[in-house]
């Protein structure tokens, strides 16, 4: 089981998101892309609230019409 887990981690590490450390205080414009699932749209609300606390000037949310009820 450990070997399968290790191989899976190695195989999918190519597609993993690499985090980039930056200063949020200097950020003026944020774009959030939400996939075509309603659960994904609802899960992004804590991120939106955190960005509001940092006084982001412009927040652009790109989503499909499936999430129309959420926003």
C-alpha positions, 0 to 999 in steps of 0.5 A, a space after each residue: 500500500 505504501 508503494 502504491 501511495 508513493 507512486 501515485 504521489 510521484 505521478 501526480 506531483 507534476 500536476 500539483 499547484 505550486 504555491 507562490 509566496 507574495 505580499 497580499 498587502 501589495 495586491 490590487 487585483 485578484 481573479 478567481 476562476 471557479 470550475 463548473 460545480 456548485 460545490 466549488 463555488 460555495 467552497 470559495 466563499 472563505 477565500 472571498 471573505 479573506 480577500 475582503 479583509 485585506 481591502 482588495 480593490 478589484 475582485 473578478 470572479 469567473 464562473 459558468 452559468 451553473 453557479 448563477 444561484 450562488 452569486 
